[in-house]
């Protein structure tokens, strides 16, 4: 098991990543959610799409790392992210 993987409990939260495992719901997986400098980003990583919970977690964690790196180096205007930065992040999340 990878050092970065935390086996989830029924609902375990990790900063910016939340585990969803409801027996009665269609979705089982991870939600990436990050708010930063006036912008909010969310993406769901389904166990079914990625193969299992470990692979979904790895994909969510990789996307979160890339998202944070993009936002860290981004130019701010009046303390907020530019439309270009937001567009870059949305494209990054879509490809994840």
Buried (B, 14 or more C-beta within 10 A) or exposed (E): EEEEEBEBEEEEEBEBBBBBBEEEEEEBBBBBBBEBBEBEBEBBBBBEEBEEBBBBBBBBBEBBEBBBEBBEEBEEEEEEBBEEBBEBBEEBBEEB
